[in-house]
Structure formats: C-alpha cells, structure tokens
C-alpha cells in the first residue's frame, strides 16, 4: 500500500469508527460508469458536504491491495448485483490536491511545480511496488502496470480545482496542471487502456470558456443540478430523522437549523457536517465553516454592488430572489453582475436554488446567521441601518405590548423601499411584516404558515435556546380588524403549536385598512 497508489481502506475504516450514515449507494452509480463513455465523473459541492468521505469510501471499495468485504458486506452497496464484481478489483490513484498545495507553500516552492510533484509522487510509489513497470514517463509506466497486472486504474481526485483557484492569476501553473489532467483523461494512447473510471470532486464546476478543455469529457454534477447523485449531496430528511431518534435530538430544531437545500422531485437535503456536529455536541448552533471565497465577496457587498445589500436584506428577511446562473464564469474573480455573485453563493452553500423556477433563498438558520455576520463586516448602507433601527424598535414595542408603537413602526417600514410597489392584499402586508421583524432573527427562529390547533398561524417567532424572551404568534388581516386577528388566534388555538414551550407567549393581531391607509395592532399575553 502507498499514499497515492493503492492507499488501502484505512481512511474509510476510521470513518466507520464513528457514527456513519450509509452512503455506499454512491458506489453503485460509479460501478455503472466503469468502462463506458461516461466513466469520468466530476462532482462539485460546497465545503463540508462529504466530498472527502466519499473519496475515502471509493478508495476502500475499489483498491485491489486490500480486502474490504468486512467494511461493505453489511452496507447498502452489498445489495447491488455488481457488488462483488468490482470490490477490490482495481489499482487506485488517490490524490488530494490541497495536500500538495500546502506542502508547496510550506517549502516556499512555486505552485507551478505542483503538477510535477504529483506525477513524481505516483511514479516513486509505483517504482517501490512494481519496479519492473517503470518507464521514463508516468503514463508509460502505468500502461506497463496494467499490462503486467491485468488490472486497470480508477483515479480519485479530491479538490481537483484547488490549484486552479490558488493560481488564479498564474496561467503557467494552470496550464501545467491541466496538461497533467489531459495526459490522463484526454489521451487516446493512454485513457482507454488505463482508466477504468475517474471520480473528481471540487467546489466549482468546470469553466465554460474552454480553458479547462482537459476535463471537458467529464460528466458534471453540480450543486445547481446534482442529477442522479442528489441523495449523496448531503443527508436526506429520513436519514436525519433516524439520527435524531437514535440520539434524542429534536428533529424540528435540527430542521430549522440545517435543512433547506431543495432539489425538484426530491426530499430536502441537510448539511451533513453541521448535523453531525449538532448530534455529537447535542446542541443546535452554527457550525458553519467560513471560506476565503465568501470573505472576498464582502468587497462587493460593501460596495453595495448592484444593490447587493438590499438583496441580502431581503434574503435574511425570508424572501426568495430570482437568480440567473447561466452566465456565471465558474471562478472566484469574474463578477459581471449581481447574479454572478449570488450564483457563487449558491455554489458555496450560502443559498439554495431551484432550477425549475430559478429562485434562490437562504436555506436555514445556520446560514442566515452567517449572512448577518457578513453584513456586520461591511459598511452598511444608510437605508439598511434605518431598516434595522425601525425593526428593533418594533420588536421592543411588541414585547412590551405597545400596540400603537408597533403600528407606527410598521407604517415607517411601509414607507421604505422594502415595501412592495402595489400594497393591495394580505400578501403585500406579509411582505412588509417580514422586514418589520427582521431584527428578531438574531434572537428568534421564524416559521411561516405553521399548522397549529385548528388552522395555520401566519408567522410564529420562537426564542432560541437559553433566552427569556416570549414567543410571538402573529396573525395578519387585510381590510378587516386587528381584534378579529386576535380572536382568530384564540378560537383556532394557534398557540397549541407551542404546547411544549414553557415560556410566555405574546399574540399579535395586525390589520391594514386600505381606506384609512393605516395599520392597527392589538397585543395580548397568554
């Protein structure tokens, strides 16, 4: 066994020593690609979404230098007809590109030398294991190895795009790296003879401008459209329910914090890293891992590039935003429009996007908190500062039971640019209320149209853990009465949804009278 050549199954063994959610069904999908025109697979996902775990799993399954029956015989993949046909039947080349980059930086070596380092490292290990196969060029050595052993190679490359990102202004380094990939995956004298399959992971999709043509033969599955790999994008809702049951965690709270990555025709996907951190710590909070790429976006937000601060304010308030992703250049530098910035946020996991309606929103409470931190680190615009000021006063007035002050604060927010152009129905009122209570997001979890009692509560704000604040149940009316809203809350027993909440509950009825062009409010404590 080597480090890069046939590394064995030790990495996956360590994963199995802790709580493991069975994702071995991914192997069956890769098995179907072996030896076909679709044998090259490229998966792009945000960080901490299990890409490296999948790479270790694939290494353990395919590596011919070890026996992995004991690791997989009780897993889902064992039910596949091709399970034994491919188990431990291939040579593996396993590369984590970030490891080579870190070593180069530590030694002060130019990044342009990394491609040669990768090739030399594989050649050196091949020489130790199969000295009779060594030729001057690595590709010739690998061809000889296939001929001598009768086994072809499966390439597993984690963070394939890391060198492209690090050398973003170094075309020589990029070309050297892409030429290495071209030697492996776009070489008629090598690829068909040596490569049984390849599995690459990264953060961004392959660039569209042709500069990365070395890997243009890969079938791509991105966070925008994961296709048949959707259930392996993160944890499914059923998997999270099972974890919550096993470890005694409240499922609804886990869902509020880590759910929300939506894909048409499939159940919700959860952030696997954060879910496991919450399970292990037995506490829901933010375990989000910040990235340098996201921090670089603060420049554009700080400049309020094409109104980004207002867009982010709308997202934090719970709005959905149309995003056109098709013009994004798949890099961290080229931003021609607001849509490009938002598309990068989708690839980084800060937003989820529905490809059918082209709508993006913040997926969950964890990410919402990160957006607030991003805004805290920027030079906020005056209109944003004004909105937050009005919202904080409104929240204070709501908790204090000052209905007149609440109605007055809503009027002020109604007069800002955050209100819809046509203020003519309850949906328009709901839209304004989202921004009116935007300051509550720091201290509350918000749920809209929550089934409760004999009906559906319009908006419920539940205090986050370790808070003495009251819960808020808000009912909205258009051209009726705020007293009627309060009566509906009581008659339909909306507070029933909070039956397990031991604290105080404030019920709020809000009405807009289009003839008087005024809001009214009634507040009671129960």
Secondary structure, 3 states (H helix, E strand, C coil): CCCCECCCCHHHHHHHCCCCCCCCHHHHHHHCCCCCCCCEEEEECCCCCCHHHHHHHHHHHHECCCCCHHHHCCCHHHHCCCHHHHCCCEEEEEEEHHHHHHHHHHHCCCHHHHHHHHHHHHHHHHHHHCHHHCCCCHHHHHHHHHHHHCCCEEEEEECCCHHHHHCCCCHHHHHHHHHHHHHHHCCCCCHHHHEEEEEEEECCCCCCCCCCHHHCCCEEECCCCCHHHHHHCCEEHHHHHHHHHHHCCCHHHHHHHHCCECCCCCCCEECHHHHHHHHHHCCCCCCCCCCHHHHHHHHHHHCCHHHHHHHHHHHHCCCCEECCCCCCCCCCCCCCCHHHHHHHHHHCCCCEEECCCCEEECCCHHHHHHHHHHHHCCCCCHHHHHHHHHHHHHHHHHHHCCHHHHHHHHHHHHCCCCCCCCCCCHHHHHHHHHHHCHHHHHCEEEEEEEEECCEEEEEEEEECCCCCCCEEEEEEEECCCHHHHHHHHHHCCHHHHHCCCCCCEEEEEEEEECCCCEEEEEEEEC
